[in-house]
Amino acid sequence: GTLTNLRMSFNITHTYMGDLTLILTKGATSVTLLQRPGNAANTGTSGCSGNNGNVIVDGAATLTLESNCGSGTPAYTSGGSYRPNNPFTPFVGQSLNGTWSLRAFDSAGTDVGSLVQWCLLPTL
């Protein structure tokens, strides 16, 4: 079917979430969902120091991935909904069918983690 809206979920175990950037891609379309929360300007200062995140990413959410990353474990409230840095609108009107990828980058490289699971939550 054709997407009319998109949400997604991710479960990441990672020390120091403030080092991470997450980019969702389908074909030539990419959306940056998370970019070094607490340090999106990449000023060289430390970002969010919390660990792990198990969230739903929803463009209609009140809280943001950028500003609501905490210093504890988990860095994001388990199962909470958070607005991405950029909206999912570039995917609206596209077919759900095809290859989707979620790329995770650690900008500091000294911490470790795993992308445990991610899932598209489409509205067709």
C-alpha positions in Angstrom: 0.0 0.0 0.0 0.8 3.7 -0.1 1.9 5.4 3.1 -0.3 8.1 4.5 1.6 8.3 7.8 4.5 6.6 9.4 5.7 5.9 12.9 8.4 3.5 14.0 9.9 1.9 17.0 13.4 1.2 18.0 15.1 -0.6 20.9 18.8 0.2 21.4 21.1 -0.8 24.1 24.0 1.7 24.0 26.1 3.5 26.6 25.9 7.3 26.1 22.9 7.9 23.7 24.2 11.4 23.1 26.8 10.0 20.7 24.2 8.4 18.3 22.7 9.4 15.0 19.9 7.4 13.5 18.9 7.7 9.9 15.9 5.9 8.3 16.3 5.3 4.5 14.1 3.9 1.7 15.6 4.2 -1.8 16.9 7.7 -2.3 14.9 9.1 0.6 16.5 9.6 4.0 15.3 11.1 7.3 17.5 11.8 10.3 15.5 10.8 13.3 18.1 11.4 16.0 21.4 13.3 15.8 23.5 13.4 18.9 20.7 14.3 21.4 21.7 17.1 23.6 24.4 18.1 21.1 22.7 18.3 17.7 24.8 21.3 16.7 27.9 19.0 17.1 29.6 21.8 19.1 32.1 19.3 20.6 30.3 19.4 23.9 28.9 16.3 25.5 25.3 15.3 24.6 22.9 13.2 26.6 24.7 10.8 28.9 21.9 8.3 29.4 22.0 4.7 28.3 19.6 2.7 26.2 16.3 3.6 24.4 13.2 1.7 23.7 10.8 4.2 22.1 8.1 4.9 19.5 9.1 7.6 17.1 6.0 9.6 16.1 5.8 12.9 14.4 2.7 13.8 16.5 4.4 13.2 19.8 4.9 16.1 22.3 8.3 15.1 23.6 11.3 15.1 21.2 14.2 12.7 20.8 16.6 15.6 20.8 15.5 17.4 24.0 14.1 14.6 26.2 17.1 12.3 26.4 17.9 11.8 30.1 21.0 11.0 32.1 19.8 7.7 33.5 19.0 4.2 32.3 17.0 4.2 30.2 17.8 7.5 28.6 14.3 7.5 27.1 11.3 6.2 29.1 10.6 2.7 28.0 7.8 2.6 25.4 7.4 6.4 25.4 6.6 8.3 22.2 9.0 10.9 20.9 9.0 13.2 17.9 12.0 12.8 15.5 14.5 15.5 14.6 13.0 15.6 11.1 9.4 14.6 10.1 8.6 11.4 8.2 6.7 13.4 5.5 9.3 12.6 2.8 8.0 9.0 2.9 4.3 9.9 2.7 2.9 8.9 -0.7 5.6 6.2 -1.2 4.9 2.5 -1.3 5.6 0.6 1.9 7.0 -2.2 -0.2 10.7 -2.1 -0.8 14.0 -2.1 1.2 14.1 0.1 4.3 17.2 0.6 6.4 18.0 2.1 9.8 21.6 3.3 10.1 23.1 4.0 13.5 26.3 6.0 13.9 28.3 6.5 17.0 30.2 9.8 16.7 32.5 9.2 19.6 33.4 5.6 19.0 34.3 4.8 22.6 31.0 3.5 23.7 29.3 0.2 22.7 25.8 -0.8 21.9 23.4 -2.8 19.8 20.4 -2.1 17.7 18.2 -4.8 19.3 15.1 -4.2 17.2 13.3 -1.7 15.0 9.9 -1.8 13.4 8.0 0.4 10.9 4.5 1.3 12.1 2.8 2.4 8.9 -0.7 3.9 8.1 -1.8 3.0 4.6 
